[in-house]
Amino acid sequence: MKANQPIVSIQYLRAAAAIAVVVFHQFQGWAHGIFDLGKYGVDLFFVISGFIMVAMTETRETSPSDFLKDRIVRIVPLYWLATLVAFILLIFGAKMVGGSSSIDVLVKSFFFIPAVNLDGGLWPILYLGWTLNYEMFFYVIFAGILLAPKQFRPFLVGAILASLVASGFFLKPDHPILKFYTDPLLIEFAAGVFLGKLFGMSLQTTSFRTQIVGTILLIAVLLLGALLFPRLVFAALAVFFLSLFLILERKGAIPKIPLGLALGNASYSIYLFQEFGFLLTYAVLAYVPKETFSAKVTALGTGAVATAVAIALGWLVYKMVELPLIGFFKSSSKARPVKEILAHE
């Protein structure tokens, strides 16, 4: 597989992660909690993020400033737009998870600073943005790591993130922001970084045997870490599924499915705009007489419709907003063309 070809399995897994989170938000608590597993889609996102950052920078030299510029263009415009929409809706009384119409929280949301809400949660205006606070933190660390030789980068990333988690474990900081940035979730980015080193964008950076052994060792380390931090069990699962798909794709066993690729490309928009899809569904279905169906059927139907609407809205936002935004900002810079970004990220 050539290094400039898209990794289709990454797109499928991004689609699966985004949809899993959407389903979780609609059906948590149903079927003995089976849908609650969907919340661990964010663990898969974090591992994929670490993978992509290393795999991309292995094939081309990138300065820290260019790397951060690329990340900002990819992440910030759409997130700021979603945050503004959420802020306006909250001002007009919309009910949103962890929603706050505070200017202080709005400013912190724009700059990816964890904000303490009235309920004590560290949520930005758009609740889902808490994951982006981690993403941007990781990008800043990774940008600094780019100054080091390529062979040392995975180990430096792992050492820094592991040190942060260890300091949180031993020092047990009281400040919410210090707790946030010493959370074991950081290890998931490091796990993705090591996978990126093993596979690369060509999926052939190392031998097949090395990839198998390296993946097994990485999963073993994560499972050992889970003895202290149980959440790392899901990091291990994310590593397993990602490496499995990458190995299968290396062997030519992953077909190109247009729908899967489309949903993977739109996964960021689906993730960010899902709550707006929920609100739209609730607003429309409010006009349906509640006596039409039983309460359980009504709840199930509402959840199913809201899930479908959220996914469809996300895809529309991707085509009509995200792509034009990226194109606009990329056209005035020397960064990669939009098509390449969408193929690999």
N, C-alpha and C positions, 0 to 999 in steps of 0.2 A: 504494500500500500504506500502511495506517495505521501510525503509530508504535507503537501498543499491540498490534499483531498479532505473533504469533511468526514468526520467520524460520526457515522449515522447512529451508532449505538448511544453516543452521548446525547443526541437529540431525543431519542426514544426515552431515555432515562430522565431527562429533564422534563419531558412531557408527563411521564408517569409521576414524578415528584410533585409537579404543580397540581395535577389533577388529584393526587392523593391528599394534598393539603386542602383543596377545595371540598372534597368529599368529607374530610374530617370536620371541617367547619360547619357542614350541613347536617351530618349524621352522628356527631359525637354522642356516645352513650347508647346508641342503638346496637341491637344484636349482640348484647353482652360485651359491648365495648370494642368489637372487632374493627369498627371504622375509626376508632381512636388511634389505631396504628398509622393512619394517614398523616398525623402530625410529624412523624419522623421522616417525612419527605424532605424537611429542611436539612436533616443530616446528610441525605444524599446530595442535596444542592451544595452543601459546604465541601464535601469530598470532591465533587465534580469541579468546583471552583479552584481548589488547590491543584487538581490535576491539570486543568486548562492553563493556569498561570505558568506552571513549569514547562509543560509541553510546548506552549507557544514560544516562550523565550529561549528554549533550547535550539530552535531552528533559525532564530534571527537575533541580532544584537539590538537591545533596546535600552535607552537611557532611563533612569528613574523618572525624569520629568515627562518623557514621552509615554512611558508606561502609565503614569498617573493621569495624564491627559486622556489617553485612550480609555481608561476605566471611568473617568468622570463623564466623558461623552456618552459612554455606553449605559451608565447607571443613573446619573443625576437628572438630566432633563425630564425623563418620564416619571421619575420618583417625585420630583418637585411638582410636576403637573398633578399627579395623583394626590399629593399632600394638599395642594391648594384646593382641589375639588372637595376633598374630605373636610378641610377647614371650613369652606363655605357651607357645606351641608350641615356641619355641626352648629354653625352660627344660626342656621334656620331650624334647628331643633331635631335634626336626624339622629337616630339612635345607632351609634357605631361602637364596636368593641373597643373599650379603653379610650374612647374619644374624648378629646379635650380641646376647647376653643381658646385656650390661653395663648397669647402672643409669645410668651416665654417658651412654651413648648413648641410652638411653630418655628421659631428661630432655631432652636436646638435640633428640631427635626430636619431643617434644611441643611444643617452642618453636621449631621450624623452624630450628635451628642446625645447620649441616653438621657431622657428627661423623666424625672420622678413625677408621676401623676398623683391625683388626689387619692386614689386607691392604693398607692404605694408601688404600683407597677412601673417598670422602666420602658414605657411605650411611647413612641412618637405619635404625632397626630394620626397618622395612618398606622394602625396597630401592627400590621405586617412588616412595617419598616424596621422592626427590631433586628431582623436578620441582616438587613443592609448595614446596620451599625457595625455588626461583626465583619461583614464583607469589606467595608471601607477600611476598617482597622487592619484587617489582613493585607489589603492592598498597600497601605502605607508601610507596613513591615516588609512586605515583599519588594517594594520599590527600593528600599534601602539595601536589601539583600542583593539586588542586581549589580551592585558595585563589587561584589565578590566574584571570584572565578566560578564558572558553572558547576564544576564538580563538588564545590563546597556548599552550594545554595540549599539543597534539601536538608542537609545536616544543620545549617545555621537556622533555617526556618523552624525545624523540629526543636532545636535547642531553645530558641527564643520562646516559642509557644508553650513548650513543656515547662520552661522556667516560670512563665506567668501562671500556668495552672498550678504548679507546685507551690508557688508563693501564696496563691489563694487558699490552697489546702492547709498549709502550715501556719500562715499568718492570720487567716480568717478575718479579712478586713470587714469593718462595719459599714463603710461607705458604699452605697448601692452601685455607684459607677465602678469602683474598684472590684466589687463582687462580679459585676458584669464582664469586665475585661480580664478576669482570671477564671472564667467558667471553663469546665472541661470541654465544652463545645469547640474551643479553639484547636483541640487536638485533631478534629476532623479535617481542618484545612491542611495540617501537617501530613495526615494520612494521604490526602489527595496529592500533595506535593511529591511524596515518595512514589505513588503510582505513576505520576507524570514522568518521573525520572526513569521508571522501569519500562514504560511503554513509548512515550513520546508521541508526537502527532502522526508519525508513520506506523505506530504500533509495533515497530521492529527495532527500537533503540537497543534492546538487549535480546538475548536468545529466548526462545520459548521456555526452555527449562528454567532459566533465571527468573522469568516472569512468574512462573508457577511457584517456585521456591520463595521468591520475594514476597508474593502475595500471601502465602501461607504464614510466613514469619510476621508480616505486618498484622494480619488478623490475630495471630497468637499474642502479639504485644498489646493490641487493643483489648482483647479478652482478659489479659492479665490486669490491664488498667481498669477494666470494668469491675474488678474486685473492690476498688476504691470509688470509682465513678460509674455507677450502673448504666448511665446513658451511653457509655462507649460500646455497649453491646450493639446498639443500632449503628454506631460508626463502623463496627466490624461487619455488620450486615451490608451496609452501604459499600464498603470496600469489596466484599464478596461479589455483590451483583455487578458493580462497575467493572471489576477485573474479569468476571465471567463473560460479560458482553464484549469487552475489548478483545479477549482471547478468541471468542467465537468470530468476531469481525476480522481479526487477523487471519483466521482460517477460511474466511470467505463464507461463513455460515449465517451472516446477518443480511437479510434482504433489504432493499430500499422500499419503504412503504410511504407513499406521499403523505397520507394523513398523519402518520407518526412524525415525519419530518416537519410538517406544517405546525403541529402542536408543540413540537420541541422548539422551533423558532419563536413561537408565540408564548413560550412558557413564562417569560419575565412579565409580559403584559397580563397574562392570565393570573399569575400570582398577585400582582399589584392591584389589579382592578376587580378582583373577585367580589369584594364586599359591595362594590357599586352594583354588580350584577344581582347580588342578594337583595339589596334595597329596591332595585327596579322590579324584581319579581314580587316582593312583598307588596309594593305599591299597587301593582296591577291585580294581584290575586285578592287584594282587600275588597275588591268589588264582586268577588264570587261569593254567593250566599253560603254561610258556614254550615247550614243544615243540609247541603247537597250531599255531603259524604260524612262518614264517621270521623271522629277526631284523629284516629290513627292513620286512616287512609289520607285524610287531608294533610297531615304532617308529612307523611311519606311522599305524597305527590308534590307538595310544596318544596320539599328538599330536593327531589329529583329535577323539578323544573328550574329551581334556583341554581343547581349545579350546572345544568345545561346552558342556562342563560349566562352564567359567569364565564364559562369556557368560550361561548360564542362571542361575548363582549370582549374578552381578552384577545381573541383572534382579530376582531375588527379593530381594536385599539392598536394592535401590532401592525396591521396593514395600513391603517389610515393615520396613525400618530407616531408610533415608535420608529418605523422605517424612515418617514420623512424627517423626523427630528435628528436621527443619526446622520442621515444624508446631509442635512443642512449644516450640522456642526463639523462633519468630516470634510465637507467641500472646502472649508476655509482653513484646513490644517494639512500637514504632511503625513497624516496617519494613514493606516491601511484603508483600502476601499471598503464600503459597506458590505458588499457581497462576501468578502473574506471573513469579516467579523461574524456575520450571520452563519457562515458555514462552520465556524469553529467554536463559537461561544454559545 
